[in-house]
Amino acid sequence: MTRRGLLAGLAGAAAWSLASEAEAAEKGEKVVKAAASKPALVIEDIEQGKRGTTITLSQTQGMFPAPGSRWVDPTTLVFVPSHFRVLEDARVDAVVHFHGHGTTAAEAMKKHQLREQLDDSRQNAILVMPQGPVKAIDSSGGKLDKPGGLQRFLGELRVGLQRAEVGKTLGAAHLPSAARIGMVCVSAHSGGFGVTARCLKHGGHDISEVYLFDALYGEVAAYLDWVVARKEQTGARERHKLVSYYAGGKPKTNSLALIKSLEARGVDVLHEVREGQLSRAELTKGRAIFIRSGVDHSRLTFQNNGLRDCLYASGLKRRLESDWFAAKDGERAIERRK
């Protein structure tokens, strides 16, 4: 079932300056509606499926438009699994995925089965996909490349998802007014490495885990510094955890170089040269994990359930029981998606 143009008749009354609204909301301040002429976050579409709800938004604090950039698509996609619930701590954990070159957020979400992998992991989190450069060979992140860009993006997004019309559709999975963004994991395929690195360096919201899928084409120092910054932390939600899958080429060269640099800085590294050698327990406890995959570049994110297994092994809070850890020791089984 699809509901389109939900705000068409309410644009004048609901046109808020969401950037200011998000900032005020994070500080617990009273939000005042701005003039209708100011830009607003717009909910373009809500689609309900068997696994959950996909929401399409136009954001003022999304990646684009951005000064100096020719890209203008303001779209952000959000998937809320049917099993998702805001718990007593009122924190909304999020998985932010940056798509690669030559595609769009919508195409990548479908082709790489990102919604399905999050749902299968049974983790209590939402999936967020900002639209990057459309079908282009371009690793820029627009406003998310700027200091504080990720924080502004997530703040605006959260306030938009708390709107009454969204909550009515989400039902038990709605975001109450007290909810705030909690733990953030970032996933990136291919050219998504660039904006991911800038978010690590100065995004304004702490990123707990990063999953690179044949994506370490550059910015190696940014990933090194980010892991090392929390190397003394042991808690699953306090440390910085990196998982880098690579097939060959530049991602392989850079992954091998990063392994050496991390080890030189005193970080324990797990390196899987044949996919499946590491146990599920090791995948969970490790903080710097490198996996050589036999899957080609375009399918590496999904064919062997790469994102699903990263999420299973993450520090995200689980609300539902899972048998994924029933065989936690020994070589893990590789389960292919159809």
Steps between C-alpha positions, in 0.01 A plus 500: 500500500643842400401844625632777275513874545403488866574866563366645179207668673691588815810665356413849620424392855785254531783687325753528779868575483601146598868582543415745778229269632740205527764709676249633749349159561840349580541768770156435642379845399151592391466494121323792333360467150682715247351692214344290227744645246800330664620161374356191661554128521229337291372145529457391139387141538429227755495141381402214727620148428516163672838576656438858603444856385709697250476878522623738228588850616642818350743649752647846530793348691547203266807455283374721220444766380828638631699816424736449209345168398298423188302231681154606616305188606401549869363148547554285807356151536419352840398142572339419835469122556166379629672360810666832590404661832633802689609358834509653849823692432314689220798451266452423132795305364567552130688333217600766246594362158688697233454353154774469241563645156266474204179439691237660723393441858176333387678268255767403752244440775315254277790333317716453809201381705588740781155505657483122491844464660415739784170323559667157494757613759209570738687802634297780653610775264382700199670524160580847363616560141574855380510553125854562380614606151248348260644227273838669504866426565515742792582439868396841631255524786371855464383641832602180678862578412484814715579519875189404695323384184409154626361635825282754320383234256402253772337767717279621218418145397399401851263793539342419163442139600326619817227676306150383581419370152814282502433372851145407405629282218782343703269408787690314772828578318447878524754744641362680808579867559763411761697279258853597399755347263711243684771269367592556135662241273610607152509264203660597170535333163766599248514880461312554824837492679556873453198644679538230767854620575389863527221401738758318714728801508253777576138384457401612848331172604714215624503200270544171683554255215594517131452229238684547171400282206783514247512868585842588642611697195656779708487704822694220673635737766147601599401139569826437686457801728136414566573143614802603708304777675302240696752216517493501883121465510366146534122547513313399185328840484800707608780372275548572130466188286601468136415216260655528154407253228721508191511313169810641334653810348527820705277382788729198545820708487362754746357235732838327525669834566244588767554163670871580540430851629243380753731229631781755531266712716424208730160399363418130479403416143310200366572417135292242319671395176227250415144609570353295784820431694411729788240380746186695576641568848817648350297712259310632800790569735753634248550873456701503173396223263610454140331245276623394158194406300466295185183690408530760224483873572139558399357218715734505798261692727226241482579166332654341810286700744789732581293783647269261682791329674665831590174602664458168680853544639454869587449677831146600405235415756309185417132479596418168332658164561726352232664164438792658308726446802401135547812412299725780622830309502695350212486606138174677427267379229469731199134535408431633153204718417292412199 
